[in-house]
Amino acid sequence: MTEKLISVIIPAFNAEKHIGKALESVRSQTYRNWEIIVTNDGGTDATGRMVSEFAQQTPRNVVLLEHAQSQGPSAARNTAMKAAKGEYIAFLDADDFWLPNHLESLCAVMARGRGDLAYSEGFVFRDTPSGDIELLPIDTIEVKDPPADLFRRGYINPSGAAITRRLMEKVGDFRLQRGEDLDYWIRAAALGFPIASTGKQTYYYRKPPGSRSAEPRKMAEATAMVYEKNRNCGILPERDIVSKAKACYFAAGKLYWREDAAAASRMFYKSWTLGKVRMLPLLCALLAAGLSLVQPHRAK
């Protein structure tokens, strides 16, 4: 049976440290009919040169696209998707990488008609000072109803996902700066496209460096915004989605509380405006707003 072409979409911004590993993991795939499209999103390091050198050494189509200025991962993916020729489209972030059977597993799901959005499980890791990788525990959920479970936890990582061309043409572009992948999967599910898992762990997701406290609060805020944006998607009753958005905004407020009282106040207020029944979010918003007035003086 002839393998259909799959386009591998890689958004990259100053990714010279890791993109070589990502590219090599594509070249090592057991599924051989692929093309790679990298969007260098306004970076200033050697990413573009490294991709060009890889293309010269690879007997397959490798395309490098350039953004003059950084526009974010959504725009970088959109640029690459417009150039994609494949019947299938797979996503890979520049600092992640795949096991050799990753594309084969995803394409098998789509070829059999099980899902227009196929995804695999993965490993989460971080780099160690010695240059090795340390695997981290994963907080997972049992997926029983794929569309509805998108509102329980974002269980599909872009580096583990692939879609059919017909889904891409119907759903269109990534639209958000944060939570863009979850928003895309929800929009696809709302249009009736089936979601299916490979049942295998075939990708490695690198935990980004930086503040451990900042990431959860930003994730909670982004998730709340995605839920609120898709409150009328029809996957769940609107009241259920709004309730989940309220809970995420409130959680974000608690996470922002110590470091950014003004942001905490905004999150609590958003939680309250979605219901205006329970007074606790409003009281928390007022208290956090007052705290934000004295926080700068504390910093001094």
PATOR-421038 format. One record per residue (C-alpha): x, y, z negated; residue in one letter. Coordinates in steps of 0.02 Angstrom, whole numbers, plus 32768, in hexadecimal, padded with zeros to 4 digits. Each point is the difference from the previous one (the first is absolute). Layout:
REM residues N
XYZA/...
END
This chain:
REM residues 300
800080008000M/804580AB8033T/802C80737F70E/7FA980A8800BK/806D809A7FEEL/8002804B7F52I/803B80B37FE6S/8061801E7F5FV/7FE280B17FBFI/808980497F91I/7FF380B17FB9P/80AA803C7FC5A/804080997FA4F/80B880077FD1N/7FFD7F437FFAA/80B47FD8802EE/801E7FA17F5EK/7F7A7F7C8020H/7FC2800480B3I/80867F89803DG/7FBA7F787F8EK/7F4F8024803EA/80337FF680B7L/80647F627FE7E/7F6B7FAD7FABS/7F998020809EV/80897FB9806FR/80017F637F94S/7F477FDA8019Q/7FCB7F54803DT/7F7880598065Y/806580418091R/7F8D806F8068N/801280A57FA7W/802F80B5801EE/803C807E7F7FI/7FCA80B67FFEI/8058806F7F81V/7FCA80B27FDFT/809080637FB5N/7F98807D7F9ED/807080998004G/808C7FB07F9DG/80B280428004T/80657F647FDCD/803F7F748071A/7F587FA68012T/7FEB802D80B7G/80B07FC9802DR/7FEB7F5C7FA4M/7F5D7FDA805CV/8051802A80A7S/80937F8F7FDCE/7F8A7F747FCDF/7FA0801780A3A/809F7FEB8065Q/80257F5B7FA8Q/7F4F7FBA800ET/7FB97FAF809EP/7F5180417FD8R/7FA680A5800DN/803480757F73V/7FBC80B1800CV/803C80967F9BL/7F8A80957FF2L/802F80A37FADE/7FA180827F9BH/805A80A77FFEA/7FC1801D7F4FQ/7FC17F887F7DS/7F447FE68009Q/7FEE7F707F85G/7FE77F448015P/7F4F800D8043S/8034806E8092A/809B7F94801EA/7F947F63800BR/7F8380578071N/808980378079T/80447F4E800BA/7F537FB38012M/7FDB806F8097K/809A7FB68055A/7FDA7F4C7FD0A/7FE07F85808EK/7FD87F667F98G/7F5D7FA37FECE/802C7FFC7F47Y/804E80887F94I/80667FDB7F63A/803D807F7F82F/80A980027FA9L/8044808B7F92D/80B68028801EA/80387FCC7F52D/7FA57F597FFFD/80247F5E805DF/7FB07F5C8037W/80207F477FF1L/80177FA980AAP/7F507FB68005N/7FA580A47FDDH/7FC5802C80AFL/7FDA7F4C802BE/7F8C7FF37F69S/7FA680A38025L/7FEA7FDD80B9C/7FB97F547FDBA/7F7680507F98V/7FD4807D8087M/800F7F858091A/7F857F8A7FADR/7F82808D7FEAG/80047FF87F43R/802780B97FEBG/8020809F8062D/805C803B7F65L/80797F787FC6A/806E800F7F67Y/807E7F9C7FA0S/803580007F4AE/80AB80427FD4G/808C80127F82F/802180A37FA5V/80B580277FD9F/807880897FD1R/80B880178024D/807E7FE07F76T/80A5805D7FE3P/805E7F638039S/7FAC800780AAG/7F8D7F6C7FE2D/7F4380057FF5I/7F967FE37F65E/7F547FB68019L/7F7780577F9DL/7F5C7FB97FC0P/7F68801E806EI/7F55802E7FBED/7F8C7FA48077T/7F467FDD8010I/7FA17F6C8044E/7FB2803B80A3V/7F537FB58014K/7FAA80888065D/808780598066P/7F9E809F802DP/7FB780197F52A/80A47FD37FAAD/805380958054L/7FA680647F7AF/804C7F967F75R/80B78011802DR/8064802B809BG/80377F4E8023Y/803D801D80B3I/80AD804C800FN/8029804F80AAP/809F7F99800FS/7F967F637FEFG/7F778032807AA/7FD97FEF80B9A/7F6880328068I/7FBA7FDA80ABT/80008081808AR/7F4380078002R/8001802F7F48L/80838087801DM/7F9E804A8092E/7F5F80037F9BK/8043803E7F58V/807C807C8049G/8088805B7FA2D/803C80007F4DF/7FB7809F7FB7R/8041801F7F51L/80A8802C7FB4Q/7FE67F917F68R/7F997F627FF5G/7FFD7FFD80BEE/80117F44800DD/7F707FDA7F88L/7F95807F805CD/80287FAB80A6Y/7FD37F537FC0W/7F5B80407FB8I/7FD3805780A2R/80257F5F8060A/7F977F987F89A/7F72807E8009A/7FFB7FE580BDL/7FEC7F467FE6G/80B07FC4802AF/80277F5F7F9FP/80937FF97F88I/80627F5F7FE6A/809A7FCB7F9FS/808B7F8F803ET/800A7FB57F53G/80BD80138004K/808280737FB2Q/8064803F8093T/803A80B37FDEY/806B805D7F82Y/7FC580AA7FC0Y/8085806F7FB5R/7FC7805D7F65K/802E80B58021P/807C80537F8AP/7FD180947F95G/7F9080247F6ES/7F9E7F697FC7R/7F7D80727FB0S/7FDF8065809EA/7FD37F708072E/7F6B7FB67FA0P/7FAD80AA7FE8R/8014802E80B7K/7FBF7F568034M/7F6980137F8EA/7FDA80AC8047E/80167FC680B4A/7F917F697FE3T/7F79806F7FB5A/800780738097M/7FF17F6E8079V/7F6C7FB87FA2Y/7FAA80A97FFCE/8021801C80B9K/7FB37F56802BN/7F6E80087F86R/7F847FE9808FN/805E7F76805EC/7F787F7F7FDAG/80767F787FC0I/7FBC801A7F50L/7F6D806A7FC2P/803380B77FF7E/7FE280077F44R/807C7F717FE5D/808880538069I/7FE480A87FA9V/800E7FA97F58S/80A77FB68033K/803D80AA803EA/7FCE804F7F5AK/80607F7B7FA1A/809C801A806BC/7FFB80BD7FEBY/7FEF7FEA7F44F/80917F847FFDA/806A807C8064A/7FD680877F82G/803E7F957F71K/80A07FD7805FL/802080B98029Y/7FDA80387F4EW/80AE80077FB3R/806280448094E/7F84806E805FD/7F6A803D7F9CA/7FC0806B8090A/7FF97F698073A/7FAF7F9B7F74A/7F7A80857FF0S/7FDC7FF780BBR/7FF17F437FFAM/7F8B80027F69F/7F9680868052Y/7FF37F9C80A1K/7FCA7F6A7F9BS/7F7880687FAEW/7FC1804F80A2T/7FDD7F55804AL/7F827FDB7F78G/7FDF80957F8EK/7FB07F8B7F82V/808B7FCC7F8BR/804E80977FACM/80A67FAE7FD1L/8056802780A7P/7FC880B67FF6L/803D80107F4CL/80A67FB28032C/800C80788094A/7FE680977F8FL/807C7FC17F80L/80837FDC8085A/7FE480AB804EA/802380507F58G/80997F947FE8L/8042803480AAS/800580B57FC5L/807B7FD67F75V/80677F7A8058Q/8077807C8055P/8025804F7F56H/80257F557FB9R/807B7FE2808EA/806180997FC8K/
END
